[in-house]
Amino acid sequence: MKKKSLVYIICGILILLLASCTIFDFNKKHNKKITKVTVAEVAHTIFYAPQYVAIEKGYFKEYGIDVNLILTPGADKVTAAVLSRDADIGFSGSEATIYVYNGGEKDYLRTFAQITQKDGSFIVSRKKYKHFKLSDLKGKDVIGGRALGMPEMTLEYALRHNGIDPKSDVNIDTSVEFAAMGGAFIGGQGDFVTLFEPTASSVEKQGYGYVVESVGKLGGIVPYTSYSARNSYINKNKSTIKNFNKALEKGLKYVNTHSDKEVAKTILNQFPDTSLKDIEASIKRYRSIKAWPTTTKFSKKSFNHLQDIMIENGAIKKKVSYDKLISNVK
């Protein structure tokens, strides 16, 4: 009996060892090395649907990347997070990279991908207009966002190119923090406000205002929201940057080839306080202005247009070379 028991024990040990070797061999062949990447996003909005699709569909994981998203309201704060190494990648307007470069930072930021090509804000009015015109903003108070931030600068650009002086014809309030704009408007501040989705639709649904115009439709094509990283990080992590971009490309393709409802269902988990119907409506609104490009790459023309907007607003005096600040993933 003792001999039989010993045989059973030895056989059991051998089986366990064999199983362990098999699992190890499987992991060695099939498991990819997972790289954790911290991304500081400027806002959490349906405007960034391609990114959330890439997360929810597992595209980042497919390319060996575990994305850790941290909300860092304001492009200036996103930039600070990346420069201080609290984040590996920043997700905000491309204007942030220009400010950093012009500031003389040695390890400056370079943009390597875009997922939006137009301003994502909408003008929300306190009163209902049957036929809204930009001239209706004359003499009114508008909560416009942070001074020299892309949403506010694009608004001013749109006004100027429609014969309205944003300095004398309109009172644009730039004192309200981005995250507090919707709340300030609901609280009675301003005649108009510029808001992203789903906040714009939420304000409208609650009966506090009406979406009357798209700033993106008026502002033209620019690399509006893009991904940037320190020059040293890009050089040391070329494979990660390349794979990150591949995941984004798949996210963009999904958004551009699936219905509003399909996209809404996919990113629903990212917006637990918003109904599927409202997310679908927001996606439809963004799709109607062609907010999402077909590729993460963007042209010199669109980058120069962004800088034209900045120059008109007095944010910069001259343009920075496209080749200096853009890192095209190869």
C-alpha positions in Angstrom: 0.0 0.0 0.0 2.8 2.3 0.9 4.5 1.6 -2.4 1.3 2.3 -4.3 0.8 5.6 -2.5 4.4 6.6 -3.2 3.8 5.8 -6.9 0.6 7.9 -6.9 2.4 10.8 -5.3 5.3 10.7 -7.8 2.9 10.4 -10.7 0.9 13.4 -9.4 4.1 15.5 -9.1 5.1 14.6 -12.7 1.7 15.5 -14.0 1.9 18.9 -12.2 5.4 19.5 -13.6 4.3 18.6 -17.1 1.3 20.9 -16.8 3.4 23.8 -15.6 5.8 23.3 -18.5 3.0 23.3 -21.0 1.5 26.5 -19.5 4.9 28.2 -19.5 5.5 27.2 -23.1 2.0 28.5 -24.1 2.6 31.8 -22.4 6.0 32.1 -24.0 4.6 31.6 -27.4 1.3 33.5 -27.1 1.6 36.1 -24.4 2.8 39.6 -25.4 4.8 41.8 -23.2 2.3 44.4 -21.9 3.6 48.0 -21.6 1.7 50.3 -19.3 1.3 53.8 -20.7 -0.2 56.7 -18.7 -2.2 59.1 -20.9 -3.3 62.5 -19.5 -6.5 63.5 -21.3 -7.7 67.1 -21.4 -11.4 66.1 -21.1 -13.6 63.1 -21.0 -16.0 63.7 -23.9 -17.8 61.7 -26.6 -15.7 63.8 -29.0 -12.9 61.4 -28.3 -15.0 58.3 -29.2 -12.2 56.7 -31.3 -9.9 56.5 -28.3 -12.6 54.9 -26.1 -13.5 52.5 -28.9 -9.8 51.4 -28.9 -9.9 50.9 -25.2 -13.3 49.1 -25.0 -12.6 46.9 -28.1 -9.2 45.9 -26.7 -7.2 47.3 -29.5 -4.5 48.7 -27.2 -4.2 45.4 -25.4 -4.0 43.7 -28.8 -0.8 45.7 -29.5 0.6 45.1 -26.0 -0.4 48.3 -24.4 -2.2 48.8 -21.1 -3.6 52.4 -21.1 -4.0 54.2 -17.8 -6.2 57.3 -18.5 -5.9 60.2 -16.1 -8.2 63.2 -16.5 -6.2 66.5 -16.5 -8.6 69.4 -17.4 -6.9 72.0 -19.6 -4.1 71.6 -22.2 -1.7 73.5 -19.9 -2.3 70.9 -17.2 -1.8 68.1 -19.6 1.5 69.6 -20.8 2.6 70.0 -17.2 1.8 66.3 -16.5 3.9 65.1 -19.4 6.8 67.4 -18.8 6.9 66.3 -15.1 6.7 62.7 -16.2 3.4 62.1 -14.3 2.1 61.0 -17.7 3.9 59.4 -20.7 1.6 60.8 -23.3 -0.5 64.0 -23.4 -3.9 64.1 -25.2 -4.9 67.7 -25.9 -4.8 70.4 -28.6 -1.6 70.6 -30.7 -1.2 74.2 -29.7 0.3 72.9 -26.4 3.4 71.6 -28.2 4.0 75.0 -29.8 3.8 76.8 -26.5 6.3 74.4 -25.0 8.7 74.6 -27.9 8.5 78.4 -28.0 9.2 78.4 -24.2 12.6 77.0 -24.8 12.1 73.5 -23.3 15.0 71.3 -24.3 13.0 68.0 -24.1 10.0 69.6 -25.9 6.8 67.8 -26.9 6.2 66.3 -30.4 2.8 65.3 -31.8 2.5 61.8 -33.3 -1.2 61.3 -33.9 -4.6 63.0 -34.1 -8.1 61.6 -33.7 -10.2 64.8 -34.2 -9.8 67.3 -37.1 -12.3 70.0 -36.0 -13.2 71.9 -32.9 -15.6 69.8 -30.8 -17.6 72.5 -29.1 -21.1 73.7 -29.8 -22.6 77.1 -29.1 -25.4 76.8 -26.6 -27.9 79.6 -26.2 -30.0 80.5 -23.2 -33.0 81.3 -25.4 -34.4 79.6 -28.4 -33.7 80.9 -31.9 -35.7 80.0 -35.0 -32.8 80.9 -37.3 -29.6 81.5 -35.3 -26.9 83.7 -36.9 -23.5 84.4 -35.5 -24.4 88.1 -35.5 -26.9 87.2 -32.7 -23.9 87.0 -30.4 -23.3 90.8 -30.7 -23.6 92.6 -27.4 -24.0 89.3 -25.6 -22.0 87.5 -22.8 -20.4 84.3 -23.9 -18.6 81.8 -21.7 -15.8 80.9 -24.1 -13.2 78.9 -22.1 -9.6 79.4 -21.2 -7.8 82.3 -23.0 -5.4 81.1 -25.7 -6.9 77.6 -25.5 -8.0 76.1 -28.8 -11.8 76.2 -28.1 -11.7 79.9 -27.3 -9.3 80.8 -30.1 -11.3 78.9 -32.7 -14.5 80.7 -31.5 -12.7 84.1 -32.0 -11.4 83.0 -35.4 -15.0 82.0 -36.5 -16.3 85.4 -35.3 -13.7 87.4 -37.1 -14.2 85.6 -40.3 -17.9 86.3 -40.1 -17.5 90.1 -39.7 -17.7 90.1 -35.9 -15.0 91.6 -33.7 -14.6 89.3 -30.7 -13.0 92.1 -28.6 -15.6 94.8 -29.1 -18.8 93.2 -30.5 -18.9 90.3 -28.0 -18.1 89.9 -24.3 -16.2 86.6 -24.1 -15.6 85.4 -20.6 -12.4 83.4 -20.3 -12.3 83.2 -16.5 -14.4 80.0 -16.1 -12.5 76.7 -15.9 -13.3 74.2 -18.7 -14.9 71.7 -16.4 -17.1 74.4 -14.8 -18.5 76.0 -17.9 -21.7 74.0 -18.1 -22.4 74.5 -14.4 -21.7 78.2 -14.7 -24.2 78.5 -17.5 -26.9 76.4 -15.7 -26.3 78.7 -12.7 -27.3 81.7 -14.8 -24.0 83.1 -16.0 -23.8 84.2 -19.6 -26.2 84.4 -22.6 -24.2 81.7 -24.5 -21.6 79.1 -23.7 -19.5 76.8 -25.8 -19.7 73.1 -24.7 -18.5 69.7 -25.8 -20.7 66.6 -25.8 -22.3 65.1 -23.8 -22.5 68.3 -21.7 -24.1 70.3 -24.5 -26.9 67.8 -25.0 -27.3 67.4 -21.3 -27.8 71.1 -20.8 -30.3 71.1 -23.7 -32.1 68.1 -22.3 -32.5 69.7 -18.9 -34.1 72.7 -20.5 -31.3 75.2 -19.6 -30.3 76.0 -23.2 -30.4 75.2 -26.9 -27.6 74.0 -29.2 -27.5 76.5 -32.0 -24.2 76.1 -33.9 -21.0 74.1 -34.2 -17.7 75.9 -33.7 -16.0 73.1 -35.5 -18.0 73.6 -38.6 -17.0 77.3 -38.7 -13.3 76.8 -37.7 -12.1 74.5 -40.5 -9.8 71.5 -40.4 -7.0 71.4 -37.8 -5.2 68.7 -35.8 -7.5 69.7 -33.0 -7.0 66.9 -30.4 -3.8 65.0 -30.7 -1.3 62.9 -28.8 2.1 64.2 -27.9 5.1 63.1 -25.8 8.5 64.3 -24.8 11.0 64.0 -27.7 13.2 61.7 -25.5 10.2 59.4 -24.7 9.4 59.0 -28.4 13.0 58.2 -29.3 13.3 55.6 -26.5 9.9 54.0 -27.1 9.5 53.9 -30.8 7.8 50.5 -30.8 5.3 51.6 -28.1 4.4 54.8 -30.0 4.0 52.8 -33.2 1.7 50.3 -31.6 -0.2 53.0 -29.8 -0.9 54.6 -33.2 -2.0 51.3 -34.7 -4.6 50.9 -31.9 -5.9 54.5 -32.6 -6.1 53.8 -36.3 -8.3 50.8 -35.6 -10.5 53.0 -33.3 -10.9 55.6 -36.0 -11.7 52.9 -38.6 -14.4 51.5 -36.3 -16.0 54.9 -35.7 -16.0 55.7 -39.4 -17.4 52.3 -40.5 -20.0 51.6 -37.9 -23.4 53.1 -37.1 -24.0 55.8 -34.4 -25.8 53.2 -32.3 -23.0 50.6 -32.6 -20.4 53.2 -31.6 -22.6 54.3 -28.7 -22.9 50.8 -27.4 -19.2 50.3 -27.6 -18.3 53.3 -25.5 -21.3 53.3 -23.2 -19.1 52.0 -20.3 -17.0 55.1 -20.5 -20.0 57.4 -19.8 -22.0 55.6 -17.1 -24.1 58.8 -16.3 -25.2 59.2 -19.9 -27.9 57.1 -21.6 -27.3 55.1 -24.8 -29.8 57.3 -26.6 -28.0 60.5 -25.6 -24.5 59.1 -26.6 -25.9 58.0 -29.9 -27.3 61.5 -30.5 -23.9 63.1 -29.6 -22.1 60.8 -32.0 -24.5 61.7 -34.8 -23.9 65.4 -34.1 -20.1 65.0 -34.3 -20.4 62.8 -37.4 -22.5 65.5 -39.1 -19.6 68.0 -38.9 -17.0 65.3 -39.9 -15.2 65.7 -36.6 -13.2 62.5 -37.0 -10.5 62.0 -39.7 -9.9 58.7 -41.5 -6.2 58.6 -40.3 -4.1 59.7 -37.4 -1.7 61.5 -39.7 -2.4 65.1 -40.5 -1.0 67.5 -43.1 1.2 70.5 -43.0 -1.8 72.5 -44.3 -4.0 71.6 -41.3 -1.1 72.3 -38.9 -0.4 75.6 -40.5 -4.1 76.5 -40.3 -4.0 75.8 -36.6 -1.1 78.2 -36.3 -3.0 80.8 -38.4 -5.7 80.7 -35.8 -3.1 81.2 -33.0 -1.4 84.1 -34.8 -4.7 85.9 -35.3 -5.4 85.5 -31.6 -1.9 86.8 -30.7 -0.9 83.5 -29.1 2.2 83.3 -31.2 4.1 85.7 -33.5 5.3 83.2 -36.2 4.9 79.6 -37.2 6.9 76.7 -36.0 8.1 74.2 -38.6 5.8 71.2 -39.1 8.8 68.9 -39.3 10.1 70.2 -36.0 7.1 69.3 -33.9 5.5 66.4 -35.8 6.7 62.9 -35.4 5.2 60.7 -38.1 5.0 57.1 -36.9 6.7 54.7 -39.3 
